[in-house]
Structure formats: C-alpha cells, structure tokens
C-alpha cells in the first residue's frame, strides 16, 4: 500500500489506523498476553498444549504482521504524512507502548519456558 503514494495512503488513514487498532490496541494485546499465559499453563498437557501453542502462534503472528505494516508506514511516511499530521505520532506511540507491555510480559528469548 505504501508504494501507492502518500496521497493515496493519506486518504485511507482512518481505515489503516482502525486495522492497526484491531491488532495493536490495548484489548488485543491483553488478549495476546492471556493466550500466552494459557499456552504456558497448558504446555504440560499434550492435546490442549498443542491447541494453546497454535493459538499463541497465530496471535503473535497477527501482531508481527501488524507491526511490520506499521513499520512500513513510518518508514515511508516519515517525511510526508508524519510531518504534516503530528497527532499521528502520538497514536503510533500508543500502539508501540501496548506492544512493549506485551514484550515485557513474555519471557526472555533464551528462557527455557519460552521453548515450552
């Protein structure tokens, strides 16, 4: 979408931010934390552990895709939309704050519990 130009993207900012909110808002991030906690608790059981792992993987993949999209937006809009509409920066900070709260709740990548 970013290759279509700043004018095209600028006309669809409301839609883009609504999509990002569906993935990066406070409720979805809290849901991802809960799903991870369920996955960690169910990792001892074989069948429910596999279901919890799949749900956790899907949720984290959704967050990753949303973050990549947000990164592309900031990369391509840094000198155009983000300069002209300063309030967009505050919205981006809210999304990134939500994600940082999720990252803090997850174990360290080298932790054995992450591999469970």
N, C-alpha and C positions, 0 to 999 in steps of 0.2 A: 504494500500500500504506500509505503514511503516513497517509492520510485514514481508515483503518480504526481508528486509535487506538493509543495506546502499549501497551495491554494485549495487543492482537492482535499487534502487531509484537514485543513483548517475548517472547511465546510462540514466536516463529519466528526469534529472533536467531541460533541456530545455523545455520539454513538460509541466512539472509541473509549472515552472515559467510563461510560456505562459498562462496556465489556470488561475493562480492566477492573472496575469495582466488583464485578461478579467473581473475579478470581483473586484480586488483591485487597479487597475490602476487609474490614475487621472480622465480620462474621465468617467469611470463607477461610481466613487464616486461622481463626479459632477452631473451625471445623477440622482443618488440617492437623492442628495440634491434637485434638481429640482422637482423630483417626490414628495418628501415630501412637498415642498412648494406648489405644486399643490393640494396635499391632504389637506393641512391646509386651502387653499383658497376655496376648494370645499366642505369642511365639512358642510357648511350651506345648501347645496343642497342635497336632498335625493338620487336621482339616480346617479348623477355624483359624489357625495360624496362616494357612495359605490364603484364605479369603481376606484376612486382615492385611496380609502383605500386598495382595493385589489392589485392595482399596487404597492403601497407603501409597503405593507406587503410582496409581492413577492420579491421586490428589496432588502429589508432589510434581508429577509430570505436567499437570494443568498449571500449577504455579510457575514452573520453569518456562513454559510456553508464554505465559503472560509476562513474565519478567523479560524474556527475550524480545517480545514485542515492544514493551515499554523502553527497553534499551535502544532498539532501532529508532523509536520515535524521538528519544532525547538526542541520539547521535545525529539524526538528520534534521532535527528541528531546532538545534541549539542556536543558530544564528537567525532563525526566521520566527517561528511561532512562539518559542520560549522567550524570545527577546521582546516581542510585541505584546504578549499576554503574560505579564508577570505572575498573575494568580495561578497559572498552570504549574509553576514551580512549587507552590505550596501544596497543590494536590499531589504532585509527584512525591513530595516529602512524606505525606500521609501514607501513600502506598508503600514506600520504602521502609517507613517506620513499622508498619504492620508486618512486613516480611522479616525485618530484623528481630521482631518479637518471636516469630516462629523459629528463626535460626538459633536464637538463644535457648529456646525450649528443646531443641534437638541435641542429641549427644555429639561429642566431638567426633569427626570422621574416623579417627584412629581407635575409637572406643569399641570394645567387643560387643556392647549392647546394640550398636548400630548395625552390626552384621547379623544380628539375630533374625 
